[in-house]
């Protein structure tokens, strides 16, 4: 008799758990997504940040000769970056400036200006990148050039590198899609 009662109660408990779990999932999906800021709100936040000590320091750096040099260097290659076209570069150093926290990278000269070229390599790609030597001529492609007051050079995120017509690095897309 006990077995029959247990056999009748067990499906009720399981279906109750499934139904309760479904309600929890529906509640979680009803959460409001954060609304993107409007242009006016973005400008207000930017003005607020510019009044902070970090914002003031950044604005001084942008107006300084070092900041102007970095922005001029980034402007020189902006068309290649936007079009994702080849840039001829010469490796000038195998190490980044002292104190940098950009991960693995090299210094390279493109059209007479020096740039930091940083990579996000997989472990299998490190050996090929470590084979680079000073004065190697490489073909570089990237979608991104950035800057930071800490560095005296524009920062290029290397996505495609070839040397002597052979591919030595290509960025592997992230698995989560971002």
N, C-alpha and C positions, 0 to 999 in steps of 0.2 A: 504494500500500500504506500509506504514511504517513497519507494522508487517512482511510482506513478505521480505522486505529488511533486517530487523533484523534477520529473520529466515535464510536467505542465508549467512549473514556475520558472525553470531555466530559460525557455524561449521568451517569456514575458520580461525577464530581467535583461536579456540581451537586446531585445527590441527597444526597451526603455533606454538603454545606454546609447544605442544607435540614434534614436530620436533626440535624446538630449544633446548628443554630440553635433547633430545637424543644426539644432537651434543655436548652439554656441558659434558654429561656423558662420551662420547667417548674421548673428549679431556683430561678429568681428568685421564682416564685410560692409556693415552699415556705418563704420567710422568715417567721419569726413576726412577727405584728403586735404592737405594744406593747400590753400589757394595761392597761386603765384602772386608776387607783389606787382602792383601797377607801377608804371613809370614814375609817377609822382612819389609813391612810397619808396621806391628804389633810390631816387634822388635824395629823399629825406634821410634815409639810412646812410647813404654815402656822405652827405654833409655831416651827419652825426659822427661817423667814423673819422672823417678828416679833421675833426676837432680834438680827437684823442691824441696822446703823445705819439703813438705809432703812425697815425695819419699825417701828423705834422712832419715827422721824420721822413716819411715816404715822399711827401710833396717837396721837401728840401732836396732829397736825393734826385728826384725827377728834374729839378731845375739846375742841379749841379752839372759841371762838365762831364763827370763820370756817368751820370744818368743820361745826359744827352748823347754821349758816345754809344751807350748800350742801345738806346732807342733808334739811333741812326743805323747801327749795325743790323738791328732787327728789321728796319724798314728796307734795307738793301736786299734782303732775301724774301721779303713778304710775298712777292709774286710767285716765286718758286714754291713757297709753303702753301699758298692758296691753291695753286694748280697741281701740287704734288708732282713736280717735275724734278729731273736730275740736277744736282748741284755737285760740281767738282770741288773736292776738298783735299787738302794735304794735312796729314796728321803732324802736329807740331809738338805734342807731348802726350805721353801715355798715362799721365796722372792729372787729376783735377787740382784746382787751386787748394792750398792748405786750408783745412777746416771745413771743406765742403761736405755736405750731407746728401749728395745727389745719387749715391750708389755708384755703379760702374759707369765709367765714361772716359773720354779722351778730349784733348784740346785739338781743334782743327782750324785751318785758315781757309776761308772761302772768299774769293774776290778781294784779297788783301786785308780782310778783317778776321780777328780771332773769335772763335765761338767755343762754348762748351757743348760737346755732343754727349748726351747721356743715353744709356740703354737700360732696358728692363729685360735682360736676357733670361731664358730658361737655362737650366744647368747644362743641357746638351749644346747650347750655343756659346758658352763661355770660351771653350777651347779655340773656336774660330776667331772670336774677338781678341783673345790674348795673343793671336798670331800677328796682330797689327804691329807695325814698327814705325818709328819716327821717320818722316819724309815719305811714307806710303801715300800714293794717290788713290783716293777712293771716290766712288760715286755715292751720293747720299740723297735720300728722300725722306721727307717728314711732313706731318700735318701741323706740327706745333713748334712755335718759338715763344719763349717766355723770358722773364727777367725777374731779378730780385736785387734789392739794395745790397745784399751781402756779396754779390758777385759783380766783377767789373766787365763781364762778358754776357752777351745774350746766350740763352740756354736752348739748344735744339734737342728735341726728343727724337733720337734716331729710330726710324721704322724700317728702313731698307738700306743696306750697305753692300756694295760690291767692290771688289778689287781685282784688277786685271781681267775684267769680264766675267768673274765668278762671284756668285752670291755668297757672302760670308755671314750676313745677318738679315733676318726678316722677323719683324715683331709678330709674335704669336697672339692672336686675339684671346681675350679672357673668356673663360668658359661660361661665366654667368651672363654674358652678353653686353657688359658695360665696359 
